[in-house]
Amino acid sequence: MRAVTCNGFQLASVPEEHKTPEVVLAAVQQDGKALQFAPIHLRGNRTIVLAAVTNAGQALKHASSNDPNLRDDKDVVLTAVQRDESAYRFASDTMKGDLDVALATVTKNGFALGDFIGHRSAAHLVRDKCVVLRAVTSDGSAIQYVPCDVALDRRIATAAITNESSSAYTPVALKCVVQAWNDCCAQHVNSVPPVEKLHADIDFVSLAVARNGLALEWALPEHRADKSVVLTAVESNGLALKFASKKLKNDKVVVLNAIEQNAVALQHASEELKNDSAVVKRAVQRKGSALQYASLVLKSEPAVVLEAVSNYAMAIEFASDSLKAKRDFILEAVEVNGMALGYVPRGYKADKGVALAAVKHSALAFQYVAYPLTNDTDIVNAAKQCNGNANDDVEAIVRLVKKLYGVGRN
């Protein structure tokens, strides 16, 4: 008894003759999934099964489906799905079609609405507006499982938009609304569909892009050309700039707002704004790697590149070849970020002046110094004396200094 009280799965090693109701009950109370090791007749014991599914909903899988059929017991099934919505698949056909069970399941996880489609006894539930509303309120993306006419119910569609993950890389709610409209039109070729064209409503679309800017992909062309809609979208997710109209991709206010949210949005700006010093500077201030999306002209502009390198050492790789060929520029770059030494052309790593400037800024840059400069007294002492800037890991510097007299990398 003590063993199963500490670890329910120990029931597996208990001899069959010792698997009494008391022992099995103690085991499933500790871990409901231990029900799988119970004798067949005890899997039909309602008290034991209720205890098991209360602990782990999926234990319903191991409940008796014969006489008595506890997978057809509403209290047992409700308890199971309230604990774990995935237990729904182990319920009897009758329980799969039960409204209360369905509501409990989608309340726990709206996406479970998709499980109803494959069961004949539950297929009607995806048309039940109470069930669907509960599902999309739990998880807006559940709208993808809803018939077109139900999906275009304003309350349901709005709940789906509002409750879809704001961080989803591929938001589906507005997409499903658009597809639902198209499906309804296909079903009413000779007449106007008896549903609302929600995606033509600018307020509805604004709600969608405010929740997740990437939903702009599914907006109508006129909405992608509407500055207020696009501003709302890029403020939610800067990468939504990709779906803006050509005119708005060349709108400095829109692009700057997109960059404020995500500097990488620069890649979707017009060529004209990729060549705008103020726009590109703001982008690289936010994220140095955004330099890769700047025009060649600005990749040759020392002030812009140094701004990028100051917060992202690898940004120097995006500088123009002509700029990287200038020693004075490389020297400035490692002075603002010593770690940039790791990404400059190989020859500079063997340049004492450049290497010295780098380790003075960051002792960690010593790892990029070319041999034999790793044994150069000036460079070694500079690295030892460098306290590093605020971003340097003191412990890492200590470990590095202990290895200073080793052979560096070429």
C-alpha positions in Angstrom: 0.0 0.0 0.0 2.8 2.4 1.0 4.5 1.9 -2.4 1.5 2.8 -4.5 0.7 5.7 -2.3 4.0 7.3 -3.1 4.0 6.2 -6.8 0.8 5.0 -8.3 2.6 3.2 -11.1 4.0 0.8 -8.6 0.7 -0.9 -9.0 2.2 -2.6 -12.1 4.5 -4.6 -9.9 1.9 -5.6 -7.3 0.8 -9.3 -7.6 -2.7 -9.6 -9.0 -4.0 -11.3 -5.8 -2.9 -8.2 -3.8 -4.6 -5.7 -6.1 -7.5 -5.1 -3.8 -10.0 -2.2 -4.3 -8.2 -0.3 -1.5 -4.8 -0.7 -3.1 -6.0 0.2 -6.5 -7.9 3.2 -5.2 -4.7 4.5 -3.4 -2.8 4.0 -6.6 -5.1 5.9 -8.9 -5.5 8.7 -6.4 -1.8 9.2 -6.6 -1.7 8.8 -10.4 -4.9 8.2 -12.3 -3.1 6.6 -15.2 -2.3 3.7 -12.9 -5.8 2.5 -13.7 -4.3 0.6 -16.6 -2.7 -1.8 -14.2 -5.9 -2.5 -12.3 -7.7 -5.9 -12.7 -10.4 -5.7 -15.4 -13.2 -6.0 -12.9 -11.9 -3.0 -10.9 -11.8 -0.9 -14.0 -15.5 -1.1 -13.8 -15.6 0.1 -10.2 -17.2 3.5 -10.4 -15.5 4.9 -7.3 -12.1 3.8 -8.5 -12.6 5.1 -12.0 -14.0 8.5 -10.8 -10.9 8.8 -8.6 -8.7 8.0 -11.5 -10.2 10.5 -14.0 -10.3 13.2 -11.3 -6.5 12.8 -11.1 -5.9 12.3 -14.8 -8.6 12.7 -17.4 -7.0 10.3 -19.9 -7.5 7.5 -17.4 -10.9 7.2 -19.0 -9.1 5.3 -21.7 -8.7 2.4 -19.2 -12.2 2.5 -17.8 -14.5 -0.4 -18.5 -16.5 -0.1 -21.7 -18.4 -3.3 -21.1 -20.9 -3.9 -18.3 -20.9 -1.4 -16.6 -19.8 0.9 -19.4 -18.3 3.8 -17.4 -17.3 5.6 -20.6 -21.1 6.1 -21.0 -21.4 7.4 -17.4 -22.0 11.2 -17.7 -20.5 12.1 -14.4 -17.4 10.1 -15.1 -17.0 11.5 -18.6 -17.6 15.1 -17.5 -15.1 14.7 -14.7 -12.6 13.3 -17.2 -12.9 16.1 -19.8 -13.0 18.8 -17.2 -9.6 17.5 -16.1 -8.2 16.8 -19.6 -10.1 17.6 -22.8 -8.3 14.9 -24.7 -10.3 12.4 -22.6 -13.2 13.1 -25.0 -11.9 10.7 -27.5 -12.4 7.8 -25.0 -16.0 8.6 -24.2 -18.8 6.5 -25.6 -20.5 7.6 -28.8 -23.5 8.7 -26.8 -21.4 10.9 -24.5 -19.5 12.3 -27.5 -22.8 13.7 -28.7 -23.9 15.0 -25.3 -24.2 18.8 -25.1 -22.8 19.1 -21.6 -19.8 17.0 -22.4 -19.2 19.0 -25.5 -19.4 22.3 -23.7 -17.0 21.1 -20.9 -14.6 19.8 -23.5 -14.4 23.0 -25.6 -14.3 25.2 -22.4 -11.1 23.4 -21.5 -9.7 23.6 -25.0 -11.6 25.3 -27.8 -9.4 23.6 -30.4 -11.0 20.3 -29.3 -14.0 21.3 -31.4 -12.1 19.7 -34.3 -12.5 16.3 -32.6 -16.3 16.5 -33.0 -16.1 16.4 -36.8 -14.9 12.8 -37.0 -17.7 11.4 -34.8 -21.1 10.8 -36.3 -22.8 11.3 -33.0 -21.0 14.6 -32.4 -21.0 16.1 -35.9 -24.1 18.2 -35.2 -22.3 20.0 -32.4 -20.1 22.1 -34.8 -23.4 23.7 -35.9 -24.5 24.4 -32.3 -23.9 28.1 -31.8 -23.6 27.7 -28.0 -20.9 25.1 -28.4 -19.1 27.0 -31.1 -19.2 30.3 -29.2 -17.7 28.6 -26.2 -15.0 27.0 -28.3 -13.9 30.2 -30.1 -14.0 32.0 -26.8 -11.5 29.5 -25.5 -9.4 29.5 -28.7 -10.3 31.7 -31.6 -8.5 29.5 -34.1 -11.3 26.8 -33.5 -13.3 28.8 -36.0 -11.6 26.8 -38.7 -13.8 23.8 -37.8 -17.1 25.7 -38.1 -19.5 25.5 -41.1 -19.4 28.7 -43.2 -22.8 30.1 -42.2 -22.1 29.6 -38.5 -18.6 31.1 -38.9 -20.2 34.3 -40.3 -22.4 34.8 -37.2 -21.0 38.2 -36.0 -20.9 37.1 -32.3 -19.0 34.0 -33.2 -16.6 35.6 -35.6 -15.9 38.5 -33.2 -15.2 36.1 -30.4 -12.8 34.2 -32.6 -11.0 37.3 -33.6 -10.8 38.5 -30.0 -9.6 35.2 -28.6 -7.1 34.2 -31.2 -3.5 34.2 -30.1 -2.0 37.6 -30.6 1.4 36.1 -31.2 0.3 33.5 -33.8 2.6 33.7 -36.8 -0.2 32.6 -39.1 -3.5 33.9 -37.6 -6.5 32.0 -39.1 -9.6 33.8 -37.7 -9.9 36.5 -40.4 -8.8 34.0 -43.0 -11.6 31.6 -42.0 -14.1 34.4 -42.1 -13.1 35.3 -45.7 -13.1 31.6 -46.7 -16.5 31.2 -45.1 -17.9 34.0 -47.2 -16.4 32.5 -50.4 -17.9 29.1 -49.5 -21.3 30.6 -48.8 -21.2 32.4 -52.2 -20.3 29.1 -53.9 -23.4 27.6 -52.3 -25.6 30.4 -53.4 -24.4 31.0 -57.0 -27.7 32.5 -58.1 -28.5 34.5 -55.0 -26.9 36.7 -52.4 -25.7 34.5 -49.4 -28.0 35.0 -46.4 -25.0 35.9 -44.2 -23.0 39.1 -43.4 -19.9 40.0 -45.4 -17.9 40.7 -42.2 -14.6 41.2 -43.8 -16.0 44.2 -45.7 -16.6 45.9 -42.4 -13.7 48.1 -41.6 -14.4 48.1 -37.9 -14.3 44.2 -37.9 -11.1 44.2 -39.9 -9.5 46.8 -37.5 -10.4 44.6 -34.6 -8.7 41.6 -36.3 -5.5 43.4 -37.1 -5.4 45.0 -33.7 -5.3 41.6 -32.2 -2.8 40.3 -34.6 -1.3 42.5 -37.3 -0.5 39.6 -39.6 -4.2 39.2 -40.2 -3.8 42.1 -42.6 -2.9 39.5 -45.2 -6.6 38.5 -45.4 -8.0 42.0 -45.6 -9.5 43.4 -48.7 -7.3 45.5 -51.0 -9.1 48.7 -49.9 -8.3 47.9 -46.3 -4.7 47.2 -47.0 -4.6 50.7 -48.5 -6.3 52.3 -45.6 -3.7 54.1 -43.5 -5.6 53.8 -40.2 -6.1 50.0 -40.6 -2.5 49.5 -41.6 -1.2 51.6 -38.8 -3.2 49.5 -36.4 -1.8 46.4 -37.9 1.9 47.4 -37.8 1.6 48.6 -34.3 0.4 45.1 -33.4 3.0 43.4 -35.5 5.5 45.3 -37.5 5.9 42.5 -40.1 2.3 43.2 -41.2 3.9 45.9 -43.3 4.5 43.1 -45.8 0.7 43.1 -46.6 0.2 46.9 -46.8 -0.4 48.6 -50.2 2.6 49.7 -52.2 1.7 53.3 -51.4 1.7 52.7 -47.7 5.0 50.8 -47.8 6.4 54.1 -49.0 4.7 56.1 -46.2 7.3 57.2 -43.7 4.9 57.3 -40.7 3.6 53.8 -41.4 7.1 52.4 -41.9 8.5 54.1 -38.8 5.6 52.7 -36.7 6.3 49.2 -38.1 10.0 49.5 -37.3 9.2 50.6 -33.7 7.3 47.3 -33.2 9.8 45.2 -35.1 12.9 46.6 -36.7 13.1 43.8 -39.2 10.0 45.3 -40.8 12.5 47.4 -42.8 12.7 44.6 -45.3 9.1 45.3 -46.4 9.6 49.1 -46.8 9.8 50.6 -50.2 13.2 50.9 -51.9 13.0 54.7 -51.4 12.6 54.3 -47.6 15.3 51.7 -47.4 17.5 54.5 -48.7 16.2 57.0 -46.1 18.9 57.7 -43.5 16.4 58.5 -40.7 14.4 55.4 -41.3 17.3 53.0 -41.5 19.1 54.6 -38.5 16.0 54.1 -36.4 15.8 50.5 -37.6 19.4 49.6 -36.8 19.1 51.4 -33.4 16.3 49.0 -32.6 18.1 46.0 -34.0 21.5 46.0 -35.6 20.7 43.1 -37.9 18.2 45.3 -39.8 21.1 46.8 -41.6 20.9 43.9 -44.0 17.7 45.4 -45.5 19.2 48.9 -46.0 20.1 50.2 -49.5 23.7 49.6 -50.7 24.2 53.4 -50.3 23.5 53.3 -46.6 25.4 50.1 -46.1 28.4 52.3 -47.2 27.5 55.0 -44.8 29.9 54.8 -41.8 27.5 56.5 -39.3 24.7 54.1 -40.2 26.8 51.0 -40.0 28.5 52.0 -36.8 25.1 52.5 -35.2 24.2 48.9 -36.2 27.5 47.5 -35.0 27.2 49.2 -31.7 24.4 46.9 -30.6 25.0 43.9 -32.9 28.6 42.9 -33.7 27.7 40.7 -36.7 26.1 43.7 -38.4 29.5 44.6 -39.8 29.1 41.7 -42.2 26.3 43.6 -43.9 28.5 46.7 -44.6 29.5 47.2 -48.2 32.7 45.7 -49.4 34.1 49.1 -50.1 33.5 50.2 -46.5 35.0 47.0 -45.0 38.1 47.7 -47.1 38.8 50.8 -45.1 41.0 50.2 -42.1 40.0 53.4 -40.4 36.3 52.3 -40.5 37.2 48.8 -39.1 39.1 50.5 -36.3 36.0 52.6 -35.4 33.8 49.6 -35.5 35.8 47.6 -33.0 36.1 50.6 -30.8 32.3 50.7 -30.5 31.9 47.0 -30.2 35.1 44.9 -29.7 33.2 41.7 -30.5 33.0 42.9 -34.1 36.5 41.7 -34.5 35.1 38.2 -35.0 33.3 39.3 -38.2 35.7 41.5 -39.9 37.8 40.3 -42.9 40.5 37.9 -41.8 43.5 40.3 -42.3 42.3 42.7 -39.7 42.4 40.0 -37.0 46.2 40.0 -37.5 46.4 43.9 -37.4 47.8 44.9 -34.0 46.1 48.3 -33.9 42.7 46.8 -34.7 43.1 43.9 -32.3 44.3 46.2 -29.5 41.3 48.5 -30.0 38.9 45.5 -29.9 40.3 44.0 -26.6 40.3 47.4 -25.0 36.6 47.5 -25.5 35.9 43.9 -24.7 38.3 41.3 -23.2 36.1 38.7 -24.9 37.3 39.9 -28.3 40.7 38.3 -27.5 39.2 35.0 -28.7 39.2 36.4 -32.3 42.8 37.8 -32.2 45.0 36.0 -34.8 48.2 34.1 -33.7 50.9 35.3 -33.0 49.2 38.4 -31.7 47.8 36.3 -28.9 51.3 36.4 -27.4 51.7 40.2 -27.9 52.4 41.8 -24.5 50.4 45.0 -25.3 47.3 43.0 -26.4 47.5 40.5 -23.5 47.9 43.3 -20.9 45.0 45.3 -22.5 42.8 42.3 -22.3 43.8 41.6 -18.7 43.2 45.2 -17.7 39.9 45.5 -19.5 36.9 45.4 -17.2 34.8 44.9 -20.3 31.7 47.0 -21.0 28.5 46.3 -19.0 27.5 43.5 -21.3 30.6 41.4 -20.6 30.3 38.4 -18.4 32.9 38.8 -15.6 33.2 35.1 -15.1 33.8 34.6 -18.8 36.5 37.2 -18.8 38.2 35.5 -15.8 38.2 32.2 -17.6 39.5 33.9 -20.8 42.4 35.6 -19.0 43.5 32.3 -17.6 43.8 31.0 -21.1 45.4 34.2 -22.5 48.7 32.5 -23.3 47.1 29.8 -25.3 47.1 29.9 -29.1 44.4 32.1 -30.5 42.2 31.5 -33.5 43.3 32.5 -37.0 
